[in-house]
């Protein structure tokens, strides 16, 4: 136990929150919700299966919400060859959308593309190759993609990374930050003109994580201070994604584009298996499927925008809180603006006035 703080349990779906040692208040954060235990250090999750799976939540889902068609609409999904990205691309294709799968690996991307075309019968599914850890590649892809001059109705920022050891890209960026934040911001900004062409029905959906509940905004974007911790950096990145969604929604509110972030729940994806092998193995059979993880992404893509809250964070087809009591993660508009200016500076862009 660290000096001056107590720790609640940290096991990826159960996140640690720091409190003053004399607070004697333990809060466990699971699936975007929380349980309170006052005066006790005992942690006994009361609804473990419900919190891990989607079964209980699904009882409240409306079947008619998912019967909307997307014929004639163009969608771009990052990290689309596996996991939640693959399930999202497949779901959009099954609803008739034209889907552009943005993947890093051509071979795996082609295999995923063929699988989606075969399963959905939708031939309007296309593969685009881009390494999102390279901002130059993101810029190059966006330049090529925008020359098609087609309206982009839905952008899904799904690609994510959790590397436990510090790695630096060829462009000098910490790898997690490069993929999770710099690429997400850069791609969204560069395809914004195409999203505006699809207004007022255009939307950007960013796949964040409940991991963000543990961290406030931090100006040390590349974790230059202290001992590097990939899990903390991932949580910081996800907090920034949620803040960016708010920032975009406020600053681009007159462009006819909706911005939303979401937590997919803890799904049995290749990314989770690679980044958290012990967690994945211990909870094998109890995690969500890829389709369950992608469900809220697809739901956000299908709903009329008037049903959705601009800049909101969603979990299991419902708006969820962005901060938890006593977690100390609230931030000001000036802090968010400062983060955006820092990201722009890293990209070689002037600060916003």
Secondary structure as GFF3:
##gff-version 3
##sequence-region A 1 353
A	DSSP	beta_strand	5	7	.	.	.	ID=ss1
A	DSSP	beta_strand	18	20	.	.	.	ID=ss2
A	DSSP	three_ten_helix	21	23	.	.	.	ID=ss3
A	DSSP	beta_strand	25	30	.	.	.	ID=ss4
A	DSSP	beta_strand	33	38	.	.	.	ID=ss5
A	DSSP	alpha_helix	48	52	.	.	.	ID=ss6
A	DSSP	alpha_helix	55	58	.	.	.	ID=ss7
A	DSSP	three_ten_helix	63	66	.	.	.	ID=ss8
A	DSSP	beta_strand	74	78	.	.	.	ID=ss9
A	DSSP	alpha_helix	83	94	.	.	.	ID=ss10
A	DSSP	beta_strand	98	103	.	.	.	ID=ss11
A	DSSP	alpha_helix	106	120	.	.	.	ID=ss12
A	DSSP	beta_strand	125	129	.	.	.	ID=ss13
A	DSSP	alpha_helix	135	146	.	.	.	ID=ss14
A	DSSP	beta_strand	154	157	.	.	.	ID=ss15
A	DSSP	alpha_helix	175	177	.	.	.	ID=ss16
A	DSSP	pi_helix	178	182	.	.	.	ID=ss17
A	DSSP	alpha_helix	183	190	.	.	.	ID=ss18
A	DSSP	alpha_helix	192	197	.	.	.	ID=ss19
A	DSSP	beta_strand	202	207	.	.	.	ID=ss20
A	DSSP	three_ten_helix	210	214	.	.	.	ID=ss21
A	DSSP	alpha_helix	230	251	.	.	.	ID=ss22
A	DSSP	beta_strand	257	263	.	.	.	ID=ss23
A	DSSP	alpha_helix	270	275	.	.	.	ID=ss24
A	DSSP	alpha_helix	277	282	.	.	.	ID=ss25
A	DSSP	alpha_helix	290	302	.	.	.	ID=ss26
A	DSSP	three_ten_helix	305	307	.	.	.	ID=ss27
A	DSSP	beta_strand	313	315	.	.	.	ID=ss28
A	DSSP	beta_strand	318	320	.	.	.	ID=ss29
A	DSSP	alpha_helix	333	346	.	.	.	ID=ss30
###
